[in-house]
Amino acid sequence: MAGHSKWANIKHKKAATDAKRGKVWTRLIKEITVAARMGGGDVATNPRLRLAVEKAADANMPKDNVTRAVQRGSGGLDGANYEEIRYEGYGTNGAAIIVDCMTDNRVRTVAEVRHAFSKFGGNMGAENSVSFMFTHCGQFLFAPGTAEDALMEAALEAGADDVVTDEEGGIEVTCPPHDFAGVKDALEKAGFKADVAEIVMKAATETVFTGEDAVKMQKLLDALENLDDVQEIYTNAVIHGDA
């Protein structure tokens, strides 16, 4: 099952994220806090918290920071009361964008998100204006060179929905969100540790951007990414070139 190349895009995004470690830690602390508040402070019974704690370990966040965030979410410590908000909108050439935020001040957040959209040629849409173009799923990405047949067998046996290889040889495995932890464990037991493992909003179809349009779209995505209250951004734009 072939798909067009995602690997360069994923590597670029991961490198950009790793370069902002302080911001990554802040986002993870928010995610851990909210996950613990919603599902309790035990990673064994709270899959969302377990994923956030694993991401924190991957980002080399000190364990004390993780523990404090769990305690804050579970009610053991005082702290900001974050709420989750999703904004939707359009970028260059009508590309779909979903912006997931966590905030303790909804008025500030919506103003900042709207400003970023309008400043860089996009516009905010109504609720559900673009989310129908995305599927909520678990996503695992493996580098080119991974043993495709063995991975496909392990993934499908673990309950994955699909295994797709792109033109660079990178492999993407997807599964239902509630099966994410089980599929992740099964793949790791079979010897396959994903380079990226997340629960995402995956675009049903993608639009490739090149040249000036790619530069414009990247500026909008960067502006949104740099907002303090933004946790995740999903788009159906695939940016090629030097954007």
C-alpha positions, 0 to 999 in steps of 0.5 A: 500500500503506497502513499506519497512521501511524508517522511521529510515533512515529519522529520522537519516538524520533529526537528522544529519541535525538538528545537523548542524544548522549553515550549515542549515541556510547557505543553506537556505539563498542561497535557499531563495536568488536564489528562490527570484531572479528567482521568485520574493520576494512575497511568495504568488506568488512564491511557491519555496520561500514560501517553503524555508521561511517555512523551515527557520521558522522550523529551527528557523532562525531569520526573519531578516536573511530571509528578507535580503536573500529575498531582496538580491535575489530580487535585493535590496541588493548586494551579491554573485550571486549563480548559481544552478548546479547538479552533478551525480555519482556513489557510493559503488556498483554503487549506484546512487547519485545526488548532487545539489549545489549552488555556486558562483564559479563553478570551485571550486565546481566541483573540491570539488565534484569530489574529494569527489567521488574519495576519498571515492570509487565513481566516477562522471558520465555525465549529466543525467547518473543517474537522469533518475532513479529518479522522481521529486516530492513533498514528505510528511512523517508522523510518525508511528501512523498517522491515515492512512485511514483519511490521505489517503482520505485527500491526494488523495482528495488534488491531491496526486499521491500516499500514501505508508505505510512502515513496521514501520507504517510511511506514505509517500505521494507523489504529482507532484512538482507543486501541492506541496503547494496546497497538503500541505495546504489541508493536514494541513487543514485536521489536518495532518502536515508532519514531513518532507515536501519537493520537492525531487528527489525520487529514483524509486527503492532502494538498501539496504546497510548493513555491510562494504558497508553501512559504505563505502557508508555513508562516501561518502555521509557524505563527499559530505554533508559536502561540503559548496556548496552542498544543497541537496543529493539524492541517491537510497541507503538505509543504514541499520546498524550502518553506 
